[in-house]
Amino acid sequence: MSTPTSTYRLQLRPGFGFAEAEALVPYLRDLGVGAVYVSPVLDATPGSTHGYDVTDPTRARPELGGPDGWDSLTDAVRDAGMGLVVDVVPNHMSVEVPRANPWWWSVLAEGERSPWAGHFDVDWSRGRVLVPVLGDDAEVAELAVDGDELTYYDHRFPIDAATLADPGFASLTPQQVHDRQHYELVGWRRGASELNYRRFFDITTLAAVRVEDPTVFDDAHREVLRWVTDGRVTGLRIDHPDGLSDPGGYLRRLHEAAPDAWLVVEKILHPGEDLPASWPADGTTGYDAMREVEGVLLDPAGEAPWQALSERLGAPSDYAAVEEDARRMVTQKVLVAEVRRIAGLLRDVPEDAARTAVAETMVAFGVYRSYLPEGEDDWAQAIDTARSRRPDVDEALSALDAQVRADPQGELATRIQQTSGMVVAKGTEDTTFYRFTRFAALNEVGGSPDVWGVDVEGFHALAAAREADHPSAMTALTTHDTKRSEDTRARMLVLAELGDEATSAIEGWSARCGLDEPALDLLAWQTLLGAWPISDERLTDYLLKAARESKIRTTWTETDEAFEESIRAWPARVRAEVGDEVQALVDRIEAPGRTVSLSQKLLQLAGPGVPDVYQGTEGWDLSLVDPDNRRPVDHEAFRAVLRRLDDGWLPEVDASGAVKTSLVRRVLTLRRDRPELFRGYVAVAARGPAADHALAFGRSDDLVAVVTRLPVGLEARGGWADTTLPLAEGTWTDALTGAVLEGGDVALADLLRTYPVALLTRQT
């Protein structure tokens, strides 16, 4: 098994491709990284900055360096003694630039007769493939013929062979050529309600791929699996498995093809939900661990003042109601075509009732999706909830329930389950999280904003369960998909400790220069405090995205220009009117925020699972949602820090962030060099007046980690006083500072004098 001791995520893009990643290999080795973990590397849409829009799964992306560059990178990683984990996108391919995708180009040119027609999830019963790219239907008049292609501005499409062979081809108008094709170019707005191919969420340029078909699976994975067989790739990260028709079947086929590869899945687990037992995966990509680490460092006393502030500002404060409304909006406006297609599979039910039953069931899921026949309880809960909300379609819901249960592998069951995840993701993560902004640090992928934290006992139980059930699962604090970076989130957690002080300040600022939309206003102040200092441009870009995602006053497709202009003016207005006051509160939270950052990092790096370090987060990183979190990283600056650490430097906890780099390096190196220390899990309880501010655990008989909780409260009570931590007999060394101490009841005031965290190893 190729389980790494840790991973380091690199976001590849044109300009930072295989050669640039290869140049970082010595640095990553010196940092202690177990495996280099890269974003998708197969050929993608020209210019793509993320690679999740794959166009050709048969080759390494030329814009990143092509096959030669890929071989050179993988050779360097292997020679350095590290593993290599690749991000795999099985659910969809990009069709934005048809010529870039040979499979899709063939489908457009040959229709259902194309050898690739079965690779995409097209509803051929509805005729030609709908391609919604025109400004509106009337713009069909803007089509032109260029050789053997039909063009619409910079869009190019194939002309089928029969039309080209027509002796009268030269006399045909572009509209006449268009009418003869296997596809129909229509106005882009028709995509939401009329599209006849499955897509990724609401993105019509990402067409779903039928990897449940063994032939399609082989074609889509042949190159990646060759890399695994050749020893170039040691691990696979599977993107969005919930969109697949049979995630379990897919994973079983993948595991059979690559039995020795480390395999983790981007499965978003609801609190209390587990991975299906039949999945041959090592675990998730770590959002569940992120939720738990953040939760145990959140002050329980902070909920009341933040709830009260939300209500006073007029922001939505009933999470369940906001989520239900947002999900229903998705079924009624965003995924109309998908609901219609599924409803058409329900037998002997009137069309309107069928659509309502399908939509309400997907709205009602307590998790992303069920996996029948496993997870029957999740399906039953969704049906029961839908019935309670819509008794007027009870008969339709009964028919839906009966038909799905009678054939859990049938098309109806398959489509409603794989689509429910889209409804939940679009309705909850992409909408509710920007509408319910009571305390935005909780509005994170895999999070539940209505659940205020995790108690210490619960945290230990969850960590022990991970060690017992999925010890090789990935853990994360920041990813390319998180709504904000770990250090931004850490600062925001401190705002919970400040309670009335922070909420009173925000209420006053809002009255003087708030945004004219309560949910966005509340989010904006929290974001400003979490990411300060931040440029007006970065803040504006974030707030515009948040406003459009919330779909309250403006959207991506129907913008409110006056409202958006007020957003653009807001950062400068804030600096002019309350900038000094904001700076004062930032000064108040900055130091305890660094304590929280170090605490959560040690909890992740030393805890059960395989910790991932997202690029740049080995130092302080106050990033927001993408694309802000994909900015270039100054790795040369980190190299300089490592050189100083090699000389014995013990950095202070200051603005440089070197202390975090030191922590990451020391823990990752210890995991790599002494993996036997990181096995098992047992809670270690502090004793004394400040015991609630310490969180500690042992991973083996010879390793103990201890972190500080709620640093504002700890300072307010005068510090650790005579609080102690019990250690087994023997001589212990703090791997972070080099301090040596003897076992027994160790004073936390002494142990945590240099840093607010410690990682102790016992000499054997």
C-alpha positions in Angstrom: 0.0 0.0 0.0 1.3 3.4 -0.9 -0.1 5.4 2.0 2.0 8.6 2.4 2.9 10.1 5.7 1.7 13.5 4.5 0.8 15.4 1.3 1.5 18.8 -0.1 -1.1 20.2 -2.5 0.2 22.1 -5.6 -2.2 24.0 -7.9 -0.8 23.6 -11.4 -1.7 26.1 -14.1 -0.2 27.5 -17.3 2.9 29.3 -16.0 3.3 27.0 -13.1 3.4 23.5 -14.6 5.5 20.4 -14.4 8.9 22.1 -14.6 8.0 24.6 -11.9 6.7 21.8 -9.7 9.8 19.8 -10.3 11.9 22.7 -9.1 10.1 22.5 -5.8 10.8 18.9 -5.2 14.0 19.5 -3.1 12.1 22.1 -1.0 9.2 19.8 -0.4 11.6 16.9 0.6 13.3 19.3 3.0 9.9 20.3 4.4 9.3 16.7 5.3 6.5 16.0 2.8 5.6 12.4 2.2 3.9 12.8 -1.2 3.5 15.6 -3.7 -0.3 16.1 -4.4 -1.2 17.8 -7.6 -4.3 19.2 -9.2 -5.6 17.6 -12.3 -2.9 17.0 -14.9 -4.7 15.7 -17.9 -5.3 17.9 -20.9 -7.9 20.6 -20.2 -9.6 23.6 -21.6 -7.0 26.0 -23.1 -5.9 28.5 -20.5 -7.6 26.7 -17.6 -6.2 27.7 -14.2 -7.4 24.7 -12.3 -7.6 21.6 -14.6 -11.0 20.3 -13.5 -12.2 20.9 -17.0 -10.6 17.9 -18.7 -10.8 17.6 -22.4 -8.6 14.7 -23.3 -7.9 12.0 -20.6 -5.3 10.3 -22.8 -2.4 12.7 -22.3 -0.6 14.9 -19.8 -1.6 18.5 -20.4 0.7 20.2 -23.0 0.2 23.6 -21.4 1.7 22.2 -18.2 4.7 20.6 -20.0 3.2 17.6 -21.7 4.3 14.0 -21.4 8.0 14.8 -21.3 7.5 17.3 -18.6 5.3 15.0 -16.6 7.8 12.1 -16.9 10.6 14.4 -15.7 8.5 15.6 -12.7 7.5 12.1 -11.7 11.1 10.9 -12.0 12.2 13.7 -9.7 9.6 13.0 -7.1 10.4 9.3 -7.1 14.1 9.9 -6.9 13.5 12.1 -3.9 11.8 9.2 -2.1 8.3 10.8 -2.1 5.0 9.6 -3.4 2.9 11.4 -6.0 -0.9 11.8 -5.7 -3.0 12.8 -8.7 -6.4 14.5 -8.7 -8.8 12.5 -11.0 -12.0 13.9 -12.4 -14.2 11.0 -13.4 -17.6 12.7 -13.4 -17.4 15.2 -16.3 -15.4 16.6 -19.2 -15.2 20.1 -20.6 -17.1 20.9 -23.8 -16.5 24.6 -23.7 -14.1 24.5 -26.6 -15.5 21.6 -28.7 -12.4 21.3 -30.8 -10.2 20.7 -27.7 -12.3 17.7 -26.7 -12.0 15.0 -29.5 -14.8 12.9 -28.0 -17.3 15.7 -27.9 -16.2 17.0 -31.3 -17.1 13.6 -32.7 -20.4 13.5 -31.0 -21.3 16.9 -32.4 -20.2 15.9 -35.9 -21.7 12.4 -36.0 -24.5 12.4 -33.4 -25.7 9.1 -32.0 -23.5 7.3 -34.5 -20.3 8.6 -33.0 -18.1 6.0 -31.3 -18.1 8.4 -28.4 -21.8 9.0 -28.2 -22.2 6.5 -25.3 -19.4 8.2 -23.3 -21.6 11.1 -22.5 -24.9 11.0 -20.6 -27.1 12.4 -23.5 -30.8 11.9 -23.6 -31.0 11.0 -27.3 -34.7 10.5 -27.2 -35.1 14.3 -27.2 -33.4 14.7 -30.5 -30.4 16.9 -31.3 -27.8 17.8 -28.6 -28.7 21.2 -27.2 -25.8 23.6 -27.1 -26.8 26.7 -25.2 -24.1 29.2 -26.3 -25.9 32.0 -28.2 -26.8 35.3 -26.6 -30.3 34.5 -27.5 -32.1 32.3 -30.1 -32.2 35.2 -32.5 -28.4 35.3 -32.7 -28.6 32.2 -34.9 -28.4 34.9 -37.6 -24.8 35.5 -36.5 -23.6 32.1 -37.5 -21.1 31.7 -40.3 -19.4 28.9 -42.2 -15.6 28.6 -42.2 -14.4 25.7 -44.3 -15.7 22.6 -42.6 -16.8 24.4 -39.4 -19.8 26.4 -38.3 -18.8 29.5 -36.3 -20.4 31.8 -33.8 -17.9 34.6 -33.0 -15.0 32.7 -31.4 -17.0 29.5 -31.0 -16.4 26.8 -33.6 -18.4 23.6 -34.3 -18.1 20.7 -36.7 -20.2 20.4 -39.9 -21.3 16.8 -40.4 -19.9 14.7 -43.3 -23.3 14.4 -45.1 -23.7 18.2 -45.3 -20.1 18.7 -46.5 -20.6 16.0 -49.2 -23.8 17.7 -50.4 -23.1 19.1 -54.0 -25.1 22.2 -53.0 -23.1 22.8 -49.8 -21.6 26.0 -51.1 -25.0 27.5 -51.7 -26.4 26.7 -48.2 -26.8 29.6 -45.8 -25.2 29.2 -42.3 -28.7 28.8 -40.9 -29.4 26.0 -43.3 -26.2 24.3 -42.4 -27.1 24.7 -38.7 -30.5 23.0 -39.2 -28.8 19.9 -40.6 -26.5 19.3 -37.7 -26.7 16.7 -34.9 -26.6 19.6 -32.4 -28.7 22.7 -32.0 -27.2 26.1 -31.0 -29.6 28.0 -28.8 -29.7 30.9 -26.4 -27.7 30.2 -23.2 -30.6 30.8 -20.9 -32.4 27.7 -22.3 -29.7 25.5 -20.7 -31.2 25.4 -17.2 -34.6 24.1 -18.4 -34.0 22.3 -21.7 -30.5 20.8 -21.6 -30.6 17.2 -22.8 -27.2 16.0 -21.4 -26.2 15.6 -17.8 -23.8 18.2 -16.6 -21.7 19.1 -13.5 -24.0 21.1 -11.3 -25.4 23.9 -13.4 -22.3 24.3 -15.6 -23.4 23.5 -19.2 -19.8 23.5 -20.4 -19.0 20.4 -18.2 -20.7 17.4 -19.7 -21.1 14.3 -17.5 -19.2 11.1 -18.5 -20.7 7.6 -18.1 -17.8 5.9 -16.3 -20.2 3.3 -15.1 -19.8 1.8 -18.5 -16.6 -0.4 -18.5 -15.6 0.8 -21.9 -15.9 4.4 -20.9 -14.1 3.7 -17.6 -11.2 2.2 -19.5 -11.0 5.0 -22.0 -11.1 7.7 -19.3 -8.6 6.0 -16.9 -6.1 4.2 -19.2 -3.4 6.9 -19.0 -3.7 7.5 -15.3 -3.7 3.8 -14.5 -0.6 3.4 -16.7 1.1 5.9 -14.5 0.2 3.9 -11.5 1.4 0.7 -13.0 4.7 2.3 -14.0 5.2 3.5 -10.4 5.0 7.2 -11.3 1.7 7.8 -9.4 1.2 6.3 -5.9 -2.1 7.8 -4.9 -5.4 8.9 -6.4 -7.8 11.6 -5.2 -11.2 11.2 -6.7 -13.2 14.4 -7.4 -16.9 14.6 -6.8 -17.8 10.8 -6.5 -21.4 11.7 -5.6 -22.1 12.7 -9.2 -21.5 9.2 -10.4 -24.3 6.8 -11.0 -22.6 4.1 -8.8 -19.8 5.6 -6.7 -19.2 2.3 -5.0 -19.0 0.3 -8.2 -16.7 2.9 -9.7 -14.3 2.7 -6.7 -14.3 -1.1 -6.7 -13.3 -1.1 -10.4 -10.6 1.5 -9.7 -9.3 -0.4 -6.7 -9.2 -3.6 -8.8 -7.2 -1.8 -11.5 -4.8 -0.1 -9.0 -4.9 -2.2 -5.8 -1.7 -0.7 -4.3 -2.6 3.0 -4.8 -3.7 5.1 -1.9 -7.3 6.1 -2.7 -9.2 9.0 -1.1 -12.5 10.5 -2.2 -13.9 14.0 -2.1 -16.9 12.8 -0.2 -18.6 15.5 1.9 -19.8 13.8 5.1 -22.6 15.3 7.2 -21.9 15.2 11.0 -22.6 11.6 12.0 -22.4 10.2 8.5 -19.8 7.6 7.6 -18.4 6.4 4.3 -20.3 3.5 2.9 -18.7 0.3 4.3 -18.5 -1.3 0.8 -16.3 1.5 -0.7 -12.7 0.3 -1.0 -11.4 3.8 -0.2 -8.8 4.8 2.4 -11.1 7.7 3.4 -12.2 11.2 2.5 -10.2 14.2 1.5 -10.5 15.6 5.0 -13.4 18.1 5.3 -14.8 16.1 8.2 -11.6 16.4 10.1 -11.5 20.2 9.3 -15.0 20.6 10.8 -13.9 18.7 14.0 -10.6 20.6 14.5 -12.3 24.0 14.0 -15.2 23.0 16.2 -13.2 22.0 19.3 -11.4 25.4 19.2 -14.7 27.4 19.0 -15.9 29.1 22.2 -19.4 27.7 23.1 -20.2 31.0 24.8 -19.9 32.9 21.5 -23.1 31.6 20.0 -25.6 33.8 21.8 -24.0 37.2 21.0 -23.5 36.3 17.4 -27.0 35.0 17.0 -28.3 38.2 18.6 -26.2 40.3 16.2 -27.6 38.5 13.2 -31.1 39.1 14.4 -30.5 42.8 15.2 -29.0 43.4 11.7 -31.9 41.7 10.0 -29.8 38.9 8.5 -31.5 35.5 8.1 -31.2 33.6 11.4 -33.2 30.4 10.9 -30.7 28.1 9.2 -33.1 25.3 8.4 -35.6 27.7 6.7 -32.8 29.4 4.7 -31.4 26.0 3.5 -34.8 24.7 2.5 -35.6 27.8 0.6 -32.2 27.8 -1.2 -32.4 24.2 -2.2 -35.9 24.6 -3.5 -34.8 27.6 -5.5 -32.1 25.3 -7.1 -34.7 22.8 -8.2 -37.0 25.5 -9.6 -34.6 27.7 -11.4 -31.1 26.1 -11.7 -31.6 22.4 -12.3 -35.0 22.4 -14.0 -33.8 20.2 -16.9 -32.5 17.6 -14.4 -35.7 17.5 -12.4 -37.8 17.2 -15.6 -35.6 14.3 -16.9 -35.9 12.4 -13.6 -39.7 13.0 -13.2 -40.2 11.6 -16.7 -39.0 8.2 -15.3 -41.7 8.1 -12.7 -44.5 5.8 -13.9 -48.2 6.5 -13.7 -47.9 9.9 -12.0 -49.1 13.2 -13.5 -46.2 15.3 -14.7 -46.5 18.2 -12.3 -46.9 15.9 -9.3 -43.9 13.9 -10.5 -41.7 17.0 -10.7 -42.8 18.2 -7.3 -42.2 14.8 -5.7 -38.7 14.5 -7.3 -37.7 18.1 -6.4 -39.0 17.9 -2.8 -37.2 14.6 -2.1 -33.9 16.0 -3.2 -34.5 19.2 -1.2 -35.2 17.1 1.9 -32.0 15.0 2.0 -30.2 15.3 5.3 -27.0 14.2 3.6 -25.7 14.8 0.1 -27.2 11.6 -1.3 -28.1 8.0 -0.5 -26.4 4.9 -1.9 -29.1 2.3 -2.2 -29.4 -0.4 -1.1 -26.8 0.9 1.4 -27.9 4.0 3.3 -31.6 3.1 3.2 -32.2 5.3 6.2 -31.0 8.4 4.4 -33.5 7.7 1.6 -36.3 7.0 4.0 -35.6 10.2 5.9 -35.8 12.3 2.7 -39.1 10.7 1.7 -40.6 11.3 5.2 -39.4 14.9 5.3 -40.8 15.6 1.8 -44.1 14.1 2.9 -44.3 16.3 5.9 -43.7 19.4 3.8 -45.8 18.5 0.8 -48.8 16.3 1.8 -50.5 17.4 -1.4 -48.2 15.1 -3.4 -48.2 12.2 -1.0 -49.4 9.8 -3.6 -46.6 10.8 -6.0 -44.0 10.5 -3.2 -45.4 7.0 -2.4 -45.0 6.0 -6.0 -41.5 7.5 -6.2 -40.5 5.6 -3.0 -42.0 2.3 -4.2 -40.4 2.5 -7.7 -37.0 3.4 -6.3 -37.0 0.7 -3.7 -38.2 -1.9 -6.2 -35.2 -1.3 -8.4 -32.4 0.5 -6.4 -30.1 0.1 -9.4 -32.6 1.3 -11.9 -32.4 4.6 -13.9 -34.9 6.4 -11.6 -33.1 5.5 -8.4 -29.7 6.3 -10.0 -30.6 9.7 -11.4 -32.4 11.0 -8.3 -29.5 10.0 -6.1 -26.7 11.4 -8.2 -28.7 14.6 -8.7 -29.6 15.1 -5.0 -25.9 15.9 -4.4 -26.1 18.7 -6.9 -29.1 20.1 -5.2 -27.5 20.0 -1.8 -24.2 21.4 -3.0 -25.7 24.3 -5.0 -28.4 25.0 -2.4 -26.3 24.7 0.7 -22.6 25.3 0.0 -23.1 27.7 -2.9 -26.2 29.6 -1.7 -27.1 29.1 2.0 -23.5 29.6 3.1 -23.8 33.1 1.6 -27.2 33.8 3.0 -26.9 32.5 6.6 -23.9 34.4 7.7 -24.4 34.4 11.5 -20.8 33.2 12.1 -19.1 32.7 8.8 -16.1 30.6 10.1 -18.6 27.7 10.3 -19.8 28.2 6.7 -17.2 25.8 5.3 -17.3 22.8 2.9 -18.4 19.9 5.0 -19.6 22.2 7.8 -22.9 22.8 9.5 -23.3 26.4 10.3 -26.2 25.7 12.6 -24.0 23.4 14.8 -21.9 25.5 17.1 -18.7 23.6 17.5 -17.6 20.3 19.0 -16.9 19.7 22.7 -13.6 18.2 23.8 -15.0 14.8 24.6 -16.7 14.6 21.2 -13.5 15.7 19.5 -11.5 12.9 21.1 -14.2 10.3 20.2 -14.2 11.4 16.6 -10.4 11.3 16.4 -10.3 7.9 17.9 -12.9 6.7 15.5 -10.9 8.0 12.5 -7.8 6.1 13.8 -9.8 2.9 14.2 -11.8 3.0 11.0 -9.9 5.2 8.5 -6.4 5.7 9.7 -5.2 6.5 6.2 -7.9 9.1 5.4 -6.7 12.5 4.3 -7.1 15.4 6.7 -7.2 19.0 5.7 -7.5 22.6 7.0 -7.4 24.4 3.7 -8.1 23.2 0.2 -8.7 24.8 -3.2 -12.4 24.6 -2.4 -12.6 26.0 1.1 -14.5 29.2 1.6 -11.5 30.7 3.4 -8.0 29.6 4.5 -7.3 28.1 7.9 -5.6 31.2 9.2 -8.4 33.5 8.2 -10.7 31.1 9.9 -8.6 31.0 13.0 -8.8 34.7 13.4 -12.5 34.5 13.0 -12.7 31.9 15.7 -11.3 34.4 18.1 -14.2 36.7 17.4 -16.4 34.1 19.1 -14.4 34.5 22.3 -14.7 38.3 22.1 -18.5 37.9 22.0 -20.2 41.2 22.9 -17.1 43.2 22.3 -16.8 42.1 18.7 -20.5 42.1 17.9 -21.0 45.6 19.4 -18.2 47.0 17.3 -19.7 45.4 14.1 -23.2 46.7 14.9 -21.8 50.2 15.3 -19.8 50.1 12.1 -22.8 48.7 10.2 -25.0 51.6 11.3 -22.4 54.0 10.0 -21.3 52.4 6.7 -22.8 49.0 6.3 -23.8 47.3 3.0 -27.5 47.5 2.1 -28.1 43.8 2.4 -27.9 42.4 5.9 -26.5 38.9 5.2 -23.7 40.3 3.0 -23.1 43.1 5.4 -22.5 40.7 8.3 -20.3 38.5 6.2 -18.3 41.5 5.0 -17.3 42.7 8.4 -16.2 39.2 9.5 -14.2 38.8 6.3 -12.6 42.2 6.7 -11.4 41.3 10.3 -10.3 37.8 9.3 -8.3 38.8 6.2 -7.0 42.3 7.2 -4.8 43.7 5.8 -6.4 43.0 2.4 -6.4 45.1 -0.7 -9.6 46.8 -1.9 -9.4 44.7 -5.1 -9.3 41.4 -3.3 -12.0 42.3 -0.9 -14.2 43.7 -3.7 -13.8 40.6 -5.8 -14.7 38.4 -2.8 -17.8 40.4 -1.9 -19.1 40.5 -5.4 -18.8 36.7 -5.6 -20.5 36.3 -2.3 -23.3 38.6 -3.3 -23.9 36.8 -6.6 -23.7 33.4 -5.0 -26.3 34.4 -2.4 -28.7 35.4 -5.2 -30.5 37.8 -2.9 -29.9 41.2 -4.6 -27.7 40.2 -7.6 -26.7 37.1 -9.4 -24.1 36.0 -11.9 -26.6 36.2 -14.8 -28.9 39.1 -13.6 -26.8 41.7 -12.0 -28.0 44.7 -10.0 -25.5 47.2 -11.2 -26.4 49.9 -8.6 -26.0 47.4 -5.7 -22.7 46.0 -7.1 -21.4 49.5 -7.4 -22.0 50.0 -3.7 -20.0 46.9 -3.1 -17.1 48.2 -5.1 -17.1 51.4 -3.2 -17.4 49.8 0.2 -13.7 48.9 1.0 -12.5 52.5 0.5 -15.5 53.8 2.4 -14.8 51.6 5.3 -11.1 52.6 5.5 -12.1 56.2 5.4 -14.8 56.1 8.0 -13.9 53.3 10.5 -10.5 52.1 9.3 -8.7 52.9 12.6 -11.4 51.1 14.6 -11.1 48.1 12.4 -7.4 48.1 12.8 -7.8 48.3 16.6 -10.0 45.2 16.7 -7.6 43.3 14.4 -4.8 44.2 16.7 -6.9 42.6 19.5 -7.5 39.3 17.7 -4.2 39.0 15.8 -2.1 37.3 18.6 -4.7 34.9 19.8 -5.5 34.2 16.2 -2.0 33.0 15.7 -2.4 30.8 18.8 -5.5 29.2 17.2 -3.7 28.8 13.9 -0.8 26.9 15.6 -3.2 24.8 17.7 -5.4 23.7 14.8 -2.3 23.0 12.7 -0.8 20.7 15.3 -4.2 19.0 15.9 -4.3 18.2 12.2 -0.6 17.3 11.6 -0.2 15.1 14.7 -3.7 13.6 14.7 -5.0 10.5 13.0 -5.1 10.4 9.2 -2.7 11.7 6.5 -2.4 15.4 6.8 -2.4 17.6 3.7 -0.7 21.0 3.6 -2.2 23.2 1.0 0.3 25.3 -0.9 1.4 28.3 1.1 -0.2 27.4 4.3 3.1 26.3 5.8 3.2 30.0 6.8 0.4 32.5 7.6 -2.1 32.6 4.8 -5.1 35.0 5.0 -6.8 33.9 1.8 -10.5 33.8 0.9 -12.4 31.6 -1.6 -11.1 30.8 -5.0 -9.6 32.3 -7.1 -8.1 34.2 -4.1 -6.7 31.0 -2.7 -4.9 30.2 -5.9 -2.6 33.1 -5.9 1.1 32.4 -6.5 3.1 31.3 -3.5 6.6 32.7 -2.7 8.3 29.4 -2.1 11.7 31.0 -2.3 10.8 32.9 1.0 9.9 29.5 2.5 13.3 28.1 1.4 15.0 30.9 3.2 13.1 30.1 6.4 14.2 26.5 6.1 17.8 27.5 5.8 17.6 29.6 9.0 15.9 26.7 10.7 18.8 24.5 9.7 21.1 26.9 11.6 19.1 26.3 14.8 16.8 29.3 14.7 13.8 29.1 17.0 11.4 31.7 15.5 9.1 33.8 17.6 5.3 33.8 17.2 5.2 36.9 15.0 4.0 38.3 11.8 6.6 36.5 9.7 4.8 33.1 10.1 8.2 31.3 10.4 6.9 29.6 13.5 4.2 27.9 11.6 6.7 26.8 8.9 8.9 25.4 11.7 6.0 23.5 13.2 4.9 22.1 9.8 8.5 21.0 9.0 9.2 19.4 12.4 5.9 17.4 12.5 6.0 16.3 8.9 9.7 15.2 9.2 8.9 13.3 12.4 6.0 11.6 10.7 8.2 10.6 7.8 11.2 9.5 9.8 9.3 7.8 12.7 5.9 6.8 11.5 5.5 4.3 14.3 5.0 7.2 16.7 1.8 8.2 15.0 -0.3 5.1 15.7 -3.2 4.8 18.1 -5.1 7.6 19.9 -5.8 8.3 23.5 -7.0 11.4 25.2 -4.8 13.0 27.8 -6.5 15.2 30.3 -4.9 18.3 31.9 -5.5 19.0 35.6 -5.9 22.3 37.3 -7.8 25.6 37.1 -7.1 26.2 33.4 -7.5 22.6 32.3 -10.4 23.5 29.9 -7.9 25.6 27.9 -5.6 22.6 27.1 -6.3 19.8 24.6 -3.9 16.9 24.5 -3.7 13.4 23.1 -1.2 10.6 22.8 -0.6 8.8 19.5 1.6 6.1 20.9 3.2 5.4 24.3 6.0 7.7 23.1 4.2 10.8 21.6 1.9 13.4 23.1 0.6 16.5 21.5 -0.8 19.5 23.4 -2.5 22.6 22.2 -4.1 25.8 23.7 -7.8 26.3 23.5 -9.7 29.6 23.8 -6.5 31.8 24.3 -8.5 35.0 25.0 -10.2 33.4 28.0 -6.9 31.9 29.1 -5.2 35.3 29.2 -8.2 36.8 31.0 -8.0 34.3 33.8 -4.3 35.0 34.3 -2.7 32.1 32.4 -2.1 28.5 33.2 -1.4 29.0 37.0 -0.7 25.5 38.4 -2.4 23.6 35.6 -0.5 20.4 34.8 -0.4 17.7 32.2 0.4 14.1 33.2 3.2 12.4 31.3 4.4 8.8 31.6 7.8 8.3 33.3 10.8 8.9 31.2 12.7 11.7 29.4 10.6 13.7 26.9 11.7 16.2 24.3 9.5 18.9 22.7 10.0 18.3 19.0 9.1 22.0 18.3 11.6 23.7 20.7 14.1 21.0 21.7 13.2 21.5 25.4 13.9 18.4 27.5 11.7 17.5 30.5 11.0 14.5 32.8 7.7 12.7 33.0 5.2 13.2 35.8 2.8 16.2 36.3 4.3 18.8 34.0 3.4 22.4 34.5 1.8 23.8 31.4 3.1 27.3 32.2 6.6 25.9 31.7 5.8 23.5 28.8 4.0 26.2 26.8 6.2 29.1 27.7 7.8 29.4 24.2 4.9 28.3 22.0 1.2 27.7 22.7 1.6 24.1 21.4 4.0 21.3 22.1 4.8 17.9 20.5 6.5 15.6 23.0 8.4 12.5 22.2 9.8 10.1 24.8 13.3 8.8 24.6 13.5 5.0 24.2 
